[in-house]
Amino acid sequence: MTSKVAIKYHDHDTLTSKSSLGSSQDYTLSIDGSQELRSVKRGRGLSIPDDNDAFDLPSSHRSRSRSGSTDELTINKLKYDEDIDLVGRNEQKKILHDCFERMMDDPSSSPSSGGHRSRRKELVLIRGHSGSGKSSLAATLKKPISAHAKGVYVQEKFDLYFIEYPFFAISKAFANVCSHVMTMSTGANEDLADSIGQALHDELGADVESLSRLVPEIDELIPEQDASVSSRGTTEQYDFAAGQERFKFAFRVLTRVLCKFLSPLVFVIDDLQWADAASLELIAALLSDVQNNKPSLMIIGCYRSDEVEKNSHLADMIAAITKKQEPCKINVTELDLQPIDVDDVNKIILALLGMDDAERTRDLAEVCFHRTLGNPNFVIEFVAMLEMEGLLSFNLGLTKWMWEAKKIENETMSTANVVELLIARLQKLPDETQVLIQYAACLGSTFDLKTLEILWKDHGARTCGCKDHLKLLQDGNFIESVGSDSFRWIHDSLQEAALVLGKQDKESLQFSIGVTLYNALSAKDGGLEDHLFAVTNLINHGVNQEKVEFAMLNLRAAKKARSLSAFKSGSSYAAKGIQCLSDDCWTNHRPLVLALYSIGAEMELASGNLEAVDEYSNEIINRDYFDILDKMPLYKCRMYKLATMDLRHQDAVDCGLRILEELGCQLVKSRTFVGVQAVISAKRTITKARNTSMEAYLSKSMDDTKLKEVMLVLYRMTVSCYFSGNPMIMILCITRSVQLTLDHGSSMMSGAALVNLAYLALGISKDFKAAGYLAEVAMILAKKGRSQYVEALTISNVHATTIAWTTPLQSLLNPMANAYTLGMKSGNSETAMWSLFFHQFEIPYVMGKPLGPMLEAFPNALSQCEEKKQKDQAYIMRMFWQMMLNLADDNSQGKEVLEGEIYSREEFPPQSPLHETHFVLVQMNLYIFFGNFEEAAKLALKVGGSFEATNPGIFPNMMETFHRGVALFAMARKTGGKGKYRSPAIRIRKQVDAWLKADNPNVLYFHHYLCAEQAALDRRYDEAERLYVEAIKIAARSGALHHAGLFNERFASFLREEKKMPEEAEYRTKEAEKYYQNWGAMGKLGVSGIEKLFSGSPQ
């Protein structure tokens, strides 16, 4: 559900006393040299860790008063209520709290839910101008969250000056949660941290490393002995989607685990308009996680409504999440904080002045309203400015506040920018304090004492230490404490004002601070790593010189960004590093140049900036002094771009052939005789591979770097050959990969090569035994290669093809579930989504399992496919979903045609042979089960074996072939066996017989049924009757409800028409109805009608 509220309300809540914002006196310093300096372990901004300090989470919003403690309140000071900046926001506050209560409502308590309704995740988007009270509104949830023993509220924000810092707010939010878990792990909850850590380890194993790279605090939760284990690899370096999906999966698992142990878990992420693209994608991934089905997860995103157009990624994320509300179980609520009206401005003034005479303050309120345009925070700062300038004062003799509205109107001007007001306040600070506050502003939205000490010392501390200046800033309502010697700005407008306060330009100041921190942190072992992005960003703001050291720093940041799948940030760091190179670097620093251009091409490719990919690649490839191995990262970028981005698969094949030649591998001897070469190579390789012992496969690993590169290129070419229609070159790619494995040992890609060779063994030589052995070797090699990506691919492909032809289909379910999990963990989305489709739909459907559970699973599964951008799986899934709806729905007519709400051929026209052949498969199913054998037979004759040709070796070939046989035999019987149907029907029966002789356990009842149909066609009625009965028994024992129903229906037709046994026919009709009902095919019964089954109408 989506709700939008525009604010224009009149709040009559009673305001209670807070503390004063400021006063008219000038600022003075109180120096206390005895104060001990301490530091925090981690804050939201740039902070230097101290292993001896514990993290202290802020306990409340604005936990410190704006000018000292409440004991200092006097009648002549401005007064603050806790909710003063929420005046006029009552309805929005109610909606926000209703969202929270809805999330916390136990779904099992609802009588209508039957205890099975999943709790929905909550996304609340609060937008408004700077100073409109977005963060304060979100913070009103702290109190109800604190009522829950294991409730956690964390608030972080993105920073305008750290936009290139990937996951800036996300990393710190999860760090805060981890720190909170550690502080909660006492007393009754002493096992909390260990339980969360163990659950993470059980789910992710060594892959938890991908989390700790971004959130080092996670290491404190994970069992120590596992902290240093390296995660397993991916298929190849340039599968960018895999790295990104692997990263998202790890954070989804982290969030699921946290939601299991912490309830509620509320993230407030502020200033989304400054978020990097990777952060927004991760937020969307956490919300759309369909496996987190009972969370107490709320994400509140705040952003400036007037700046969202500058971040198109934010608008795209909001639109995408809004569309996913139902399938992903998300409630999306939008709150729009409009400027308040003059009545609400008057309420703020009354509260500030401690007055209750609204008429007396009306003229002041009207001036303030016009000068601030109704922005609550601007109103507060404007009133403070009036007091500071003497335009508003308290008369102690009269004991009342005094002002002249006309004078204020004449001596002030309207402003939509509170920064202008704040600069005036900041300029009244002592000079040294102004310098320090500029340093603090460069460090981000949160900063710590220890970092400021470094800067203060390096830039020449004057008369007193940082603590004294910070105390002054706290008393003046500029900053507040959020932990042990860690601070944050009262409002981000103060940070913006501080950055433009001094005479030194902002960029040079940030640069000098970055260099200072770089030097200080580099001197400490590992000290720079946790602050790498922040320091690099500060230096990049002002660097305007060619310096190798800065180029190396940006290379380091680009590599870290790549490891976090933050591709746009990585591309920015690479580009900045290249800008820092001088002309002599091509001679004197060649490895650095190569590394920067290589990672730049990779990051631009991942970001979709294809022109930049070519520019970077050409700079390296066209220089002769780089050898082939130096150029391989750029070559593979080029090949990946051609195939995956440009969809120019033929060009990718040609590119691959050229790369292979440079690597010393001549794949094609002659284009004229490539077909002969491929067939001979396939037969020889299958024979050699089949006769090679398992021990030989496992005894040697490929060590030659060039050969490993050849294996990767051959793998990419295999895919491009398939899509570009180069079957002979594809066969040569497969056989050469296996030959290299046999001659030089196994590589990471050997398992995938042997899977493909198993396909060839099935397709070319029909050698099921060889295919089975090669599949077994492939799975062992895939596990040996320690690549979850390849292991997922191998498990899924082996079981969908080779193993499916020699073992019961039921045995495929667990391996497919495993392949899905491994695919999700490793980022192999393509394999994961195929495995999901096979596991949840196609295998159960072919087996004849009830339709109901499959129909319930479709929305989530389709949502996953669309999220992972797996278009083929989503397309086929839609067709299967529509087919099952047609079969299950007993209300509509015309269900034998694949058309409906979920899928229509007009709306989703096939885009490839894969789509077309699956459309025929699904349409054939509908014709068969709705009894339109004439149309089914026409389709069978038209398409012949095209499905098997397009989808060689996969298990649906069994049912597709069988159903063609069913249709053709039905029409052969109807036409007396003299038409065009008999011969192709018999050929299909013989094909099924061959499968049975090859020990395929899944086609036994297919065989009996087709033999019964041929016996009926040949008028061997007694034999036909026996075979029908046997086919029904085997189908029923196998749980094949669909075919048990179909066989009884066809047997009834035989008894009624050929045998003239109406009573037996009636019994078989009722049996058919029973099986169809158990299958859930009420649409079949609703359209055909049981009376139609009785009627004896020709089928």
PyMOL commands that set and color helices and strands:
alter all, ss='L'
color gray80, all
select helices_A, chain A and resi 70-72+84-86+90-104+107-109+111-113+134-139+142-146+160-162+168-184+187-189+192-212+216-220+224-226+240-261+272-274+277-287+308-310+312-323+342-353+362-372+376-388+405-411+418-426+431-442+449-458+466-475+492-499+506-522+529-542+548-563+567-579+585-588+590-607+610-621+628-645+649-662+674-691+694-698+705-724+727-744+750-763+768-784+788-800+803-805+809-826+829-847+851-867+871-888+913-929+933-943+946-950+956-974+982-997+1004-1017+1021-1037+1041-1057+1062-1079+1082-1088+1090-1095
alter helices_A, ss='H'
color red, helices_A
select strands_A, chain A and resi 4-6+121-128+152-157+265-270+297-304+330-337+392-395+400-403+446-448+479-483+486-489
alter strands_A, ss='S'
color yellow, strands_A
deselect
rebuild
show_as cartoon
